[in-house]
């Protein structure tokens, strides 16, 4: 007994293969690019992390590649320079994430309110810093931080923004300048998708502008907020560009200040690609675990 309409029964195996081919045509480029820029580098980093360069004899012989298994991972985890970098990341997250999320959310709510004027202009103006590459942004703020050159530092009486105890705040400031506008656009787009009848119902119930924003709008864009928190945590673990630009002029930043800088220094400073690969894989695993935790927390909420 056959089921289905005559049209569906007329479709043979050729039609099914054509549909699969069409699907593959659309998703194939994504998977090819994903394999080339994500899977292959990770696999190569894992391979490098399992080997180490050892010199034969008293160091006069040539170096040879030796399989060390998890030895590089153990050495990396025991290295204080690597683990101390996570303390820097922790301090950075404590300062950066609340300021970034809170600032972007406040700006989005303000632009979404009836008080906003010249909305398109301010959206563009706030988003423009994100268009500037991280290296260029670091150089711009390096100029603004240097005493004797910066008009801001001279105006504040020579405050040392690059001193050891202040440099973390200076790095956070650069990141805020780059990313607040970007996340503000995400929140603003989510706010625009809220049904008008929901907001009208809140107003009819007597809710003011502030109450509507905090009790209606913010809960309805919770998914967008959780997504940006997830991306911000991952980005914080990868902190590299801004402190690398400030490294040569700040006494508070060393070559192993963050885990990413540690991996870079091991690879291109010490020529120890095995140790650099191990540090990179540990960092990638930690990012994956935190992504899972934040996602589960967001779904529970």
C-alpha positions as CSV (number, residue, x, y, z in Angstrom):
1,X,0.0,0.0,0.0
2,X,1.4,3.4,-1.0
3,X,0.8,6.7,0.6
4,X,1.2,10.3,-0.4
5,X,-0.1,12.3,-3.3
6,X,0.6,11.3,-6.9
7,X,3.0,14.2,-7.1
8,X,5.2,12.9,-4.2
9,X,4.9,9.4,-5.6
10,X,6.2,10.5,-8.9
11,X,9.4,11.8,-7.3
12,X,12.0,9.2,-7.7
13,X,15.5,8.7,-6.2
14,X,16.8,11.4,-8.7
15,X,14.7,14.1,-7.0
16,X,16.1,13.1,-3.5
17,X,19.7,13.3,-4.8
18,X,19.1,16.7,-6.3
19,X,17.7,18.0,-3.0
20,X,20.7,16.6,-1.1
21,X,23.0,18.2,-3.7
22,X,21.3,21.5,-3.2
23,X,21.7,21.3,0.5
24,X,25.3,20.4,0.2
25,X,25.9,23.2,-2.2
26,X,24.7,25.7,0.4
27,X,26.3,24.2,3.6
28,X,29.4,22.8,1.9
29,X,31.3,26.2,1.8
30,X,30.7,26.8,5.5
31,X,32.0,23.4,6.6
32,X,35.0,23.7,4.3
33,X,35.8,27.1,5.7
34,X,35.2,25.9,9.3
35,X,37.5,23.0,8.7
36,X,40.2,25.2,7.2
37,X,40.3,28.0,9.8
38,X,39.1,26.2,13.0
39,X,39.6,22.5,12.9
40,X,42.9,22.3,11.0
41,X,44.7,24.9,13.2
42,X,43.4,23.2,16.4
43,X,44.5,19.8,15.1
44,X,47.9,21.2,14.2
45,X,48.2,22.9,17.7
46,X,47.4,19.5,19.3
47,X,50.1,17.9,17.2
48,X,52.7,20.5,18.2
49,X,51.8,20.3,21.8
50,X,52.8,16.6,22.0
51,X,56.4,17.2,20.9
52,X,59.4,19.2,22.1
53,X,62.7,20.2,20.7
54,X,65.6,18.6,22.6
55,X,69.3,19.2,22.1
56,X,71.6,16.1,22.0
57,X,74.9,15.8,23.8
58,X,76.0,18.9,25.7
59,X,74.1,21.2,23.4
60,X,76.6,21.1,20.6
61,X,74.6,18.7,18.5
62,X,71.5,19.5,16.5
63,X,68.1,19.6,18.1
64,X,65.7,16.8,17.6
65,X,62.0,16.5,17.9
66,X,61.0,14.3,20.8
67,X,57.5,13.0,21.6
68,X,56.7,14.1,25.2
69,X,52.9,13.3,25.4
70,X,51.3,15.5,28.0
71,X,54.6,16.8,29.3
72,X,54.1,20.3,27.7
73,X,50.7,20.6,29.2
74,X,52.1,19.8,32.7
75,X,54.9,22.2,32.3
76,X,52.5,24.9,31.1
77,X,50.2,24.4,34.0
78,X,53.1,24.5,36.5
79,X,54.5,27.7,35.0
80,X,53.5,30.7,37.2
81,X,53.8,33.0,34.3
82,X,51.0,31.2,32.6
83,X,48.7,30.8,35.6
84,X,49.2,34.4,36.7
85,X,47.9,35.5,33.4
86,X,44.5,34.1,34.3
87,X,44.5,36.4,37.4
88,X,44.9,39.3,35.0
89,X,42.0,38.0,32.9
90,X,39.9,37.6,36.0
91,X,40.5,41.2,37.1
92,X,39.9,42.4,33.5
93,X,36.5,40.5,33.4
94,X,35.4,41.9,36.8
95,X,36.0,45.5,35.5
96,X,35.1,45.1,31.8
97,X,32.0,42.9,31.6
98,X,29.7,44.8,34.0
99,X,30.8,48.1,32.4
100,X,30.4,46.9,28.9
101,X,27.1,45.1,29.3
102,X,25.6,47.9,31.5
103,X,26.8,50.7,29.3
104,X,25.7,49.0,26.0
105,X,22.3,48.2,27.6
106,X,21.8,51.7,28.9
107,X,22.6,53.3,25.6
108,X,20.3,50.9,23.7
109,X,17.4,51.6,26.1
110,X,18.1,55.4,25.8
111,X,18.0,55.2,22.0
112,X,14.9,53.1,22.1
113,X,13.1,55.5,24.3
114,X,11.0,58.4,23.2
115,X,13.6,60.8,24.5
116,X,16.1,59.9,21.8
117,X,16.9,62.5,19.1
118,X,19.1,62.1,16.0
119,X,18.9,58.3,16.6
120,X,20.6,57.3,13.4
121,X,23.5,59.7,14.0
122,X,24.2,58.4,17.5
123,X,24.0,54.8,16.4
124,X,26.6,55.4,13.8
125,X,28.8,57.5,16.0
126,X,28.7,54.9,18.8
127,X,29.4,52.0,16.4
128,X,32.3,53.7,14.5
129,X,35.0,52.8,17.1
130,X,34.3,49.1,16.5
131,X,35.2,49.6,12.8
132,X,38.7,50.7,13.9
133,X,41.1,47.6,14.0
134,X,42.3,46.7,17.4
135,X,46.0,47.6,16.7
136,X,45.0,51.1,15.4
137,X,42.7,51.6,18.5
138,X,45.6,50.6,20.7
139,X,47.9,53.1,19.0
140,X,45.3,55.9,19.3
141,X,44.9,55.4,23.0
142,X,48.7,54.9,23.4
143,X,49.0,58.5,22.1
144,X,46.3,59.6,24.5
145,X,48.0,57.9,27.5
146,X,51.6,59.1,27.0
147,X,52.6,61.9,29.2
148,X,54.2,64.9,27.4
149,X,52.3,64.0,24.2
150,X,48.7,63.5,25.3
151,X,46.6,66.6,25.8
152,X,44.4,64.6,28.2
153,X,47.3,63.5,30.4
154,X,48.6,67.1,30.5
155,X,45.1,68.4,31.3
156,X,44.9,65.9,34.3
157,X,48.2,67.0,35.6
158,X,50.4,64.1,34.3
159,X,48.3,61.2,35.6
160,X,50.1,57.9,34.8
161,X,47.6,55.8,32.9
162,X,50.3,53.3,32.0
163,X,51.7,52.8,35.5
164,X,51.7,49.3,36.9
165,X,48.6,49.8,39.1
166,X,46.6,51.6,36.5
167,X,47.4,49.8,33.2
168,X,44.6,47.3,33.6
169,X,42.0,50.1,33.8
170,X,43.6,51.6,30.7
171,X,43.3,48.3,28.8
172,X,39.6,48.0,29.9
173,X,39.0,51.6,28.7
174,X,40.3,50.7,25.2
175,X,38.1,47.6,25.0
176,X,35.1,49.6,26.1
177,X,35.7,52.2,23.5
178,X,35.8,49.4,20.8
179,X,32.9,47.2,21.9
180,X,30.2,49.1,23.7
181,X,28.8,50.5,20.5
182,X,28.8,47.1,18.8
183,X,26.9,45.4,21.7
184,X,24.6,48.4,21.8
185,X,23.5,47.8,18.2
186,X,22.7,44.1,19.1
187,X,20.6,45.2,22.1
188,X,18.9,48.0,20.1
189,X,17.9,45.5,17.3
190,X,16.5,43.1,19.9
191,X,14.5,46.0,21.5
192,X,13.1,46.9,18.1
193,X,11.7,43.4,17.8
194,X,9.5,43.7,20.9
195,X,5.8,43.7,19.9
196,X,4.3,47.2,20.3
197,X,1.2,45.7,22.0
198,X,3.3,44.4,24.9
199,X,4.7,47.9,25.6
200,X,1.3,49.4,25.2
201,X,-0.1,47.0,27.7
202,X,2.6,48.0,30.2
203,X,1.8,51.7,29.7
204,X,-1.9,51.0,30.2
205,X,-1.1,49.2,33.5
206,X,0.6,52.4,34.7
207,X,4.2,51.5,34.2
208,X,6.5,54.5,33.6
209,X,9.4,54.6,31.2
210,X,12.0,53.3,33.7
211,X,9.7,50.6,35.0
212,X,8.9,49.5,31.4
213,X,12.6,49.4,30.5
214,X,13.7,47.4,33.5
215,X,10.6,45.1,34.0
216,X,9.5,44.6,30.4
217,X,12.2,45.4,27.8
218,X,15.2,44.0,29.5
219,X,13.7,40.5,30.3
220,X,12.4,40.3,26.8
221,X,15.9,40.7,25.3
222,X,17.5,38.3,27.8
223,X,18.7,36.0,25.0
224,X,20.6,38.9,23.3
225,X,22.2,39.8,26.6
226,X,23.3,36.2,27.4
227,X,24.7,35.9,23.9
228,X,26.9,39.0,24.3
229,X,28.0,37.9,27.8
230,X,29.1,34.6,26.2
231,X,31.0,36.3,23.4
232,X,32.5,38.8,25.9
233,X,33.9,36.1,28.1
234,X,35.5,34.3,25.2
235,X,36.9,37.5,23.9
236,X,38.3,38.3,27.3
237,X,40.2,35.0,27.4
238,X,41.7,36.0,24.1
239,X,42.9,39.4,25.3
240,X,46.1,40.1,23.3
241,X,46.1,43.1,20.9
242,X,45.6,46.0,23.3
243,X,48.2,45.0,26.0
244,X,50.6,44.0,23.2
245,X,50.5,47.5,21.8
246,X,51.1,49.0,25.3
247,X,53.8,46.5,26.3
248,X,56.8,48.6,25.2
249,X,55.7,51.7,27.1
250,X,54.1,50.3,30.3
251,X,56.0,48.9,33.2
252,X,52.9,47.1,34.3
253,X,52.7,44.8,31.2
254,X,55.2,42.0,30.6
255,X,55.5,39.6,27.7
256,X,53.4,37.0,29.5
257,X,50.8,39.3,30.9
258,X,47.8,37.3,29.5
259,X,47.6,33.6,28.5
260,X,47.5,34.6,24.8
261,X,50.6,36.7,25.2
262,X,52.3,33.8,27.0
263,X,51.6,31.5,24.1
264,X,52.8,34.1,21.6
265,X,56.0,34.6,23.6
266,X,56.7,30.9,23.9
267,X,56.3,30.5,20.1
268,X,58.1,33.5,18.8
269,X,60.2,34.6,21.7
270,X,61.5,31.2,23.0
271,X,60.9,29.2,19.8
272,X,59.1,26.6,21.9
273,X,56.2,25.6,19.7
274,X,55.2,22.6,21.8
275,X,54.7,24.8,24.9
276,X,52.9,27.4,22.9
277,X,50.6,24.7,21.4
278,X,49.9,23.3,24.9
279,X,49.0,26.8,26.2
280,X,46.7,27.4,23.2
281,X,44.9,24.1,23.6
282,X,44.4,24.7,27.4
283,X,43.0,28.2,26.6
284,X,40.7,26.7,23.9
285,X,39.4,24.0,26.3
286,X,38.8,26.6,29.0
287,X,36.8,28.8,26.5
288,X,34.7,25.7,25.6
289,X,33.9,24.9,29.2
290,X,33.0,28.5,30.0
291,X,30.8,28.7,26.9
292,X,29.0,25.6,28.0
293,X,28.5,26.9,31.6
294,X,27.2,30.3,30.4
295,X,24.9,28.7,27.9
296,X,23.4,26.3,30.5
297,X,23.0,29.1,32.9
298,X,21.2,31.2,30.3
299,X,18.9,28.4,29.4
300,X,18.1,27.7,33.1
301,X,17.3,31.4,33.7
